[in-house]
Amino acid sequence: MALSDSSHVLIQELKSALGEAHVVTDVAAALPFTREWRGRLEGRALCVVSPADTSQVQEVVRLCAASRVPMTVQGGNTGLMGGQVPDETGQEVVISLKRMSRIRAQDSVGGTLTVEAGVVLADAQAAAQEMGFEVPLSLASEGSCTMGGVLSTNAGGTLTLAYGNAKAMVLGLEVVLADGRLWQGLKSLRKDNMGYDLKQLFLGSEGTLGIITAASLALVPAFPAKAVAFVGVQDAGAALALLQRTREAAIGVVKACEFIPDLGLELLTQHMDWTRRPLETQSPYYVLLEVDGHDNAALEAGLDGVLMRALEDGLIADGMRAQSLEQARLLWRMRHALSEVQKMEGASIKHDISVPLDVLPAFLKEAEAACLKAVPQCRPLPFGHVGDGNIHFNISQPPHMQGADFLALRPVLEDVVHGLVKHYGGSLAAEHGVGRFKRDLLLETLDPVALSLMRSLKQALDPHGLLNPHRVI
Amino acid sequence: MALSDSSHVLIQELKSALGEAHVVTDVAAALPFTREWRGRLEGRALCVVSPADTSQVQEVVRLCAASRVPMTVQGGNTGLMGGQVPDETGQEVVISLKRMSRIRAQDSVGGTLTVEAGVVLADAQAAAQEMGFEVPLSLASEGSCTMGGVLSTNAGGTLTLAYGNAKAMVLGLEVVLADGRLWQGLKSLRKDNMGYDLKQLFLGSEGTLGIITAASLALVPAFPAKAVAFVGVQDAGAALALLQRTREAAIGVVKACEFIPDLGLELLTQHMDWTRRPLETQSPYYVLLEVDGHDNAALEAGLDGVLMRALEDGLIADGMRAQSLEQARLLWRMRHALSEVQKMEGASIKHDISVPLDVLPAFLKEAEAACLKAVPQCRPLPFGHVGDGNIHFNISQPPHMQGADFLALRPVLEDVVHGLVKHYGGSLAAEHGVGRFKRDLLLETLDPVALSLMRSLKQALDPHGLLNPHRVI
């Protein structure tokens, strides 16, 4: 591809600003940044730049903005919605923030941690642990996703139940704006009403309104003890009732309440030899429940009491409590293997959705039936964060169908599932964001007033549309 | 005051829309809405309108916008920053939302409550209690402040420590925009990343970007048991260390950690005959600590253990645990009487500030010394929410000075206190908002980039500057 003169000039300017080594133009060398990690998208970049600090990010943005060159911001390249890779035009500059991986401050008195955008979530977790605290965010990609990524997408995960989404932990942000100016909002205050809460503009807007370069986080106490149970239930209603009882028992912090359908267990035991069914009885669904606290004996006794009463009352069908940390880890590993095992079973069609908790049981029942009606013998495998209403409503292909034939039915099944989510007042993008893949869906689905408000914000903050164009809005 | 023809027309249109009874033009009848509740401001209104529902709010805004008439939005008229009353021009239409006091939905499964803007906080609390939950917000004016008011100002209070500011509980909003359009964002989802998080624009922006007409709230579990302690400490550092120990002990939810200086106790016992010193010993400061949970005996034993160890380690000087609910209530009543008793002691100059927790002890020490140096014999009485860094840094007049003479020193003392807050990276408007009173301070204090972002938002959402003009920004 021939580069225009102005592109040549920009690349030279970027090299002067960052050093030759940190401006990659070679297509092969750029591949880790231009290809979506699962290979679902492969774009091309004008170049991939890796600024070392905030002032270099500002300089990159200023140079790109001056040439009206669009930018793609990237953290760990772990996103599921394609927002982190450039398009096919080769016109976008990819800004990788991975070199900005310093932990700037740790405050054990206030329980806060200040991290740069490129800090890997697992490194932030380790830093918090050293301080006797915990980062209130845990998700499958935590070993490689970066703080800038999880905050700009407002990631969810298993701890939302206890602590809210990623944005809930943010006390302050440092952000490079679309014209290269710096908004220095890196405060560590628990209460601040000095004007509009500007950080909210950048949390969850997927880099389309500004580039988060650092964040100050409110940590939560780390608990030394935990109790984990695996319980068989008839439906999501029973799972939620069990969650409520566990909370009311006030035996500790309910850290997770994850939902697994029987098909999930079935596939795990078929495909992965390290798995086995935790219960001797079979139920339509299971719940993985974790409660953390200070004292193992008290937690175990408390959780046993909750399970015993639930069993007596017929709320649950069966249940076991992990007898060792090793057993608890195995249960969690099975939960985390659900995505992987679905892949081993063939093609699947996925929906990252949420609905209000009170209608979740009805939604699941109707959605499973409607999918089966639309595509006989398809196999709904709804799993995930039942406690916060966020279900990964995945559907595995019928056993004897060709994968490609099943995937051709995606529009049919999406219509069924999305239609019911909308009917029940839910969200079509619960914790994975919008990115490229759900942008059209968003434009079709949101009401005109919401869309016009979002467009006003984009216009106000990025009038030339240079930051992550064609994502979200 | 003579009304222009166009004003006459507008009032007639408003009367047609809402009914005569709900458009008040009589100055005396309008007084409860045009006078700040403490009498610190008295404005005039073109009229005071009381819409019954959201569509009437839309109609009022459309009519005012068409005539380019500015609006003041009002809830319970309990604000401390003067934002809720009209200016002196008599040109503003006051929109009182008090008639919109319906609880629209209660969901005991999901633990959510949907309220209209005019619902009094105490009524929302009662509705939550009926459901077995609690509204995670408690403040002095809860008997008369409204949900629209506390959400639009992002109010704080004693529960911030446990649950965050008012905005943290909001799952969805319904908002009338500056041109009368309705943004219907009244969802009850725990996870939703379908585009920008628009509700954040309206939470804490004090009605300058849109009018909140209803909100969906995430409730927290109500706990049947509580333990309350009153502890003497040397300084704020010891208070925070005690808080951390209490949290680490994981005996329950730490609901409050309030700070009271010895002068506060002194004035209480002097002026209010129902008070007495809870401890026999005297300390520079005291902490009121509350932990809630499921079982009174366990909580009491747990808290006693924490206090005992803190005493042994010399972290605290003395301490007692309330032996009855009545005693606990008395301790809380004393805490809440601190503002009142300061008034009885003469003039005082107040600062609603917050600083990061790790510098709070140093800030308090320096600020007290600097105030005494600037105004000898003035009496700093810093009290409040030490656990979240929000201190009401109030200063009572020297004993033998005239109140007016002391108040004339306000600029001197404000400079001292605000200078130190800024030095320590704190906020000059922690939980009471900006309103009219702190607008100049905000304009002087915020950095130009933050101000320009705020102005862009105002321009994007209220281009004619009709909503709560001259507040915040």
Interface residues (C-beta under 8 A of the other chain):
Chain A: D107 S108 V109 G110 G111 T112 G132 T153 N154 G156 T160 L161 G164 N165 K167 A168 L177 R181 L182 W183 Q184 G185 K187 S188 L189 R190 K191 D192 N193 M194 G195 Y196 D197 L198 Q200 L201 L203 G204 S205 L209 P221 F223 G237 L240 A241 Q244 R247 E248 A249 A250 I251 G252 V253 G293 H294 D295 S354 V355 P356 L357 D358 H385 D388 G389 N390 G425 G426 S427 L428 A429 A430 E431 H432 G433 V434 K438 L442 T445 L446 D447 V449 A450 L451 L453 M454 S456 L457 Q459 A460 L461 V472 I473
Chain B: D107 S108 V109 G110 G111 T112 G132 T153 N154 G156 T160 L161 G164 N165 K167 A168 L177 R181 L182 W183 Q184 G185 K187 S188 L189 R190 K191 D192 N193 M194 G195 Y196 D197 L198 Q200 L201 L203 G204 S205 L209 P221 F223 G237 L240 Q244 R247 E248 A249 A250 I251 G252 V253 G293 H294 D295 S354 V355 P356 L357 D358 H385 D388 G389 N390 G425 G426 S427 L428 A429 A430 E431 H432 G433 V434 K438 L442 T445 L446 D447 V449 A450 L451 L453 M454 S456 L457 Q459 A460 L461 V472 I473
